[in-house]
């Protein structure tokens, strides 16, 4: 869905899945894919994002990212 170098907006949700804890913009610098441990073995991809405002790195699932135009 996303690739390294993409400029994205991200958002952090609360533990119960409600969005709104924090948000900002960043650049994807790494990806990681793995098979889930559920009975369906769905592939999950996470994205390591450099968060510009915080000047740090954080892993996000694709549902928490949006490509910036």
Residue, then its C-alpha position, 0 to 999 in steps of 0.5 A: x500500500x505504502x512504500x519507503x519514502x512516502x510522505x504520510x499523515x499519521x494518527x495515534x489512537x487510544x488503546x481501545x482503537x478510538x483515534x485522536x491521541x496524537x497526529x502529524x506528518x512524517x516519512x516512511x523509512x522502513x516496512x515490515x510484513x508478517x503473518x498474523x497468528x490468527x486462524x486466517x494467517x492474514x499478512x500484516x504490514x507495518x510502517x516505520x515513520x519518522x515523525x517530523x514534529x516529534x523528531x522520532x520513529x514509530x511503527x504504524x499499521x496502514x490504517x493509521x496512515x494516509x498518503x499526503x498529496 
